[in-house]
Amino acid sequence: MQNSSYTNPKLVKLAKVLIIIVIIWIVADFLGIKPSRFLRPKVGIRPVTQPIGDLGADERANIQIFEQVAPSVTYITNKRFQRDFFSFNVTEIPQGTGTGFLWDNKGHIVTNFHVIYKADEIEVRLQDGKSYDATIVGADPDHDLAVLQINAVNLNIPPVMIGSSSDLRVGQKVLAIGNPFGLDSTLTTGIISALGRTIQSMTKRYIHDVIQTDAAINPGNSGGPLLDSFGRLIGVNTAIMSPTGTYSGVGFAVPVDTVNRIVTKLINYGKVGRPGLGISLIPEHIMSRLRIEGVGILEVHKGSSAEEAGLREVKRLPSGRIEMGDIIIECDGSQVRKSSDLIKILDRHEVGDEVDIVIIRRGVRKSVRIVIQSIN
């Protein structure tokens, strides 16, 4: 009897091939390999869409200012030396980074004081990648400014152009160049948000007439230039107002008129004589408690301008009663309500300048001319 079952060899071979394909597919899927991608049609690189026109005038201006100023903006590294407790080996530890910019063709670089604070060694890197050891020429912590110098011959880099901060307007366009978070040569843009702000320096002394901007300023931008739309320096970026320590839309810059005055003194003399009158003031909370508006003179220092001008201090009479000294209510034509008003006015002057002050002495108004002296 003949066997009725008949197996086609071709069908058997096809079945084996299909089984092998299924096994391979399952194993590939298990290994994360998608065989289906090999079956997809290949695609080519998308063609570039040509622009309809040229870059906008504002964009071209930003590019031009950045290319003009960026070479003079520097990357500053603040380093400290740390001695190993066991081996006594000295290790160089980066303490922080910041920004600076070339002030002149003599290698002077302007930055914030807090950028180089407590530095054992300072390294300055230019945009071309060259690094230099920098020395501190002078510093003014009260205005958060410092001047460094690098020994670089034939830099052939134009310093930043100097503008003016006396004629700035709210809404004016500004540009900031710096090294936020160590990312060098970064450009941000914005506007002047406000003028005449007051912030505190590291010494707790107030910096007046500060520029507020919404141009993005982050850690690392400190000491960098704030520029106007002509590429001129109008301020030195110094601080941000943020609970997290990162940019929140409010940044501050020391105005260039202050920078120009302070930097010139630091280069010439290595320090800045703080302008004053040679007096100690009655604390504001006492003046407020006595309901007296103005600045009360607590003490007149011996040999000071105040003594020469005949100003009077608080005295204790033989009867034990306290006699109030002179109360300054005006200085250089501006009203003085508290000590910060007087400091702000004096900061606009040079040591040796003469100013007129108005005092109240025993209820009588009197005008006195006095020479501003250095109180450092």
URSULZI-V887718 format. One record per residue. SS is DSSP state (alpha for helix, beta for strand, coil for the rest). PSI is psi as a letter, one per 30 degrees, with the letter a starting at -180 (NA if undefined). NEAR is the number of other C-alpha atoms within 10 Angstrom. Layout:
# URSULZI-V887718
ss = <SS	SS>
psi = <PSI	PSI>
near = <NEAR	NEAR>
This chain:
# URSULZI-V887718
ss = <coil	coil	coil	coil	coil	coil	coil	coil	alpha	alpha	alpha	alpha	alpha	alpha	alpha	alpha	alpha	alpha	alpha	alpha	alpha	alpha	alpha	alpha	alpha	alpha	alpha	alpha	alpha	alpha	coil	coil	coil	coil	alpha	alpha	alpha	alpha	coil	coil	coil	coil	coil	coil	coil	coil	coil	coil	coil	coil	coil	coil	coil	coil	coil	coil	alpha	alpha	alpha	alpha	alpha	alpha	alpha	alpha	alpha	alpha	alpha	alpha	alpha	alpha	alpha	alpha	beta	beta	beta	beta	beta	beta	beta	beta	beta	beta	beta	coil	coil	coil	coil	coil	coil	beta	beta	beta	beta	beta	beta	beta	beta	beta	beta	beta	beta	beta	coil	coil	coil	coil	coil	beta	beta	beta	beta	coil	alpha	alpha	alpha	alpha	coil	coil	coil	coil	beta	beta	beta	beta	beta	coil	coil	coil	coil	coil	beta	beta	beta	beta	beta	beta	beta	beta	beta	beta	alpha	alpha	alpha	coil	beta	beta	beta	beta	beta	beta	coil	coil	coil	coil	coil	coil	coil	coil	coil	coil	beta	beta	coil	coil	coil	coil	coil	coil	coil	coil	coil	coil	beta	beta	beta	beta	beta	beta	coil	alpha	alpha	alpha	coil	coil	coil	beta	beta	beta	beta	beta	beta	beta	beta	beta	beta	beta	beta	beta	beta	beta	coil	coil	coil	coil	coil	beta	beta	beta	beta	beta	beta	beta	beta	coil	coil	coil	coil	coil	coil	coil	coil	coil	coil	coil	beta	beta	beta	coil	coil	coil	coil	beta	beta	beta	beta	beta	beta	beta	beta	beta	coil	coil	coil	coil	coil	coil	coil	coil	coil	coil	beta	beta	beta	beta	beta	alpha	alpha	alpha	alpha	alpha	alpha	alpha	alpha	alpha	alpha	alpha	alpha	alpha	alpha	coil	coil	coil	coil	coil	beta	beta	coil	coil	beta	beta	beta	coil	coil	alpha	alpha	alpha	alpha	alpha	alpha	coil	coil	coil	coil	coil	beta	beta	beta	beta	beta	beta	coil	coil	coil	coil	alpha	alpha	alpha	alpha	coil	coil	coil	coil	coil	coil	beta	beta	coil	coil	coil	coil	coil	beta	beta	coil	coil	coil	beta	beta	beta	beta	beta	coil	coil	beta	beta	coil	coil	coil	alpha	alpha	alpha	alpha	alpha	alpha	alpha	alpha	alpha	coil	coil	coil	coil	coil	coil	beta	beta	beta	beta	beta	beta	beta	beta	coil	coil	beta	beta	beta	beta	beta	beta	beta	beta	coil	beta	beta	coil	coil>
psi = <k	k	k	f	k	k	k	k	e	e	e	e	e	e	e	e	e	e	e	e	e	e	e	e	e	e	e	e	e	e	g	g	k	j	f	f	f	f	f	k	k	k	l	l	k	k	k	k	k	k	k	e	a	l	l	l	e	e	e	e	e	e	e	e	e	e	f	e	e	e	f	f	k	l	k	k	k	k	k	l	k	k	k	k	e	e	f	g	k	k	k	k	k	k	f	l	l	a	l	l	l	k	e	a	g	g	g	k	k	k	a	k	e	f	e	g	k	g	k	f	k	k	k	k	k	l	f	g	f	k	k	k	k	k	l	j	e	l	k	i	e	f	g	h	k	l	k	l	k	k	i	k	k	h	e	h	k	k	l	k	k	k	a	k	g	f	g	l	k	k	f	k	k	l	k	k	k	a	i	k	g	g	j	l	h	k	k	l	l	a	l	j	e	l	l	g	l	k	l	k	a	f	g	g	k	k	k	l	h	k	k	k	l	g	k	j	k	l	k	f	f	k	f	l	k	k	l	a	f	f	g	k	k	f	l	j	k	f	l	l	j	k	f	f	g	l	k	g	f	j	l	k	k	k	k	f	e	e	e	e	e	e	e	e	e	e	e	e	f	f	l	k	j	k	k	a	f	h	l	k	k	k	k	e	f	e	e	e	e	f	h	k	k	a	j	k	j	e	k	j	k	k	g	l	e	e	e	e	f	g	l	k	l	k	k	j	l	f	f	f	k	k	k	k	a	k	j	k	f	l	k	h	f	k	k	j	e	l	e	e	e	e	e	e	e	e	f	f	l	l	k	f	l	k	l	k	l	k	l	k	j	h	f	k	k	k	k	k	k	k	k	k	l	k	g	NA>
near = <3	4	5	5	6	6	7	8	9	9	10	11	11	11	12	12	12	12	12	12	12	12	12	13	16	15	12	13	13	10	9	9	12	13	13	9	9	8	8	8	6	7	6	5	5	6	6	6	6	6	7	6	6	8	10	8	9	10	10	12	15	19	12	13	18	20	11	15	23	21	19	22	28	30	26	28	23	21	21	16	15	13	11	10	8	6	7	9	10	12	12	12	13	15	18	19	23	27	32	33	30	27	23	15	15	15	20	23	28	27	28	27	23	21	26	27	16	12	17	14	19	22	19	25	19	22	14	8	10	9	16	16	16	22	17	18	19	22	27	21	18	17	23	24	26	29	28	25	21	19	13	16	9	9	12	10	17	14	20	21	15	17	20	16	21	12	6	16	13	13	12	14	17	24	27	25	30	31	26	22	14	18	11	21	21	14	19	16	19	16	17	21	19	19	19	12	14	17	18	14	18	13	11	10	15	17	23	23	20	25	26	25	29	21	24	21	31	21	20	24	32	28	35	29	33	28	26	23	15	15	22	20	26	28	29	31	30	30	25	24	14	13	8	7	11	15	18	15	16	17	23	28	26	30	27	25	18	22	22	16	14	21	26	14	17	21	18	11	12	16	18	22	16	18	22	22	20	20	21	13	18	18	14	17	9	11	16	12	8	9	9	13	15	23	25	28	22	19	20	22	14	11	9	19	22	25	18	12	13	13	20	19	23	17	14	11	9	7	6	8	9	11	12	16	21	25	26	26	22	21	20	15	12	14	16	23	16	19	16	16	18	21	18	16	19	21	15	12	16	17	18	13	12	14	16	15	19	21	24	18	15	11	9	8	13	12	13	14	16	20	20	22	21	16	13	9>
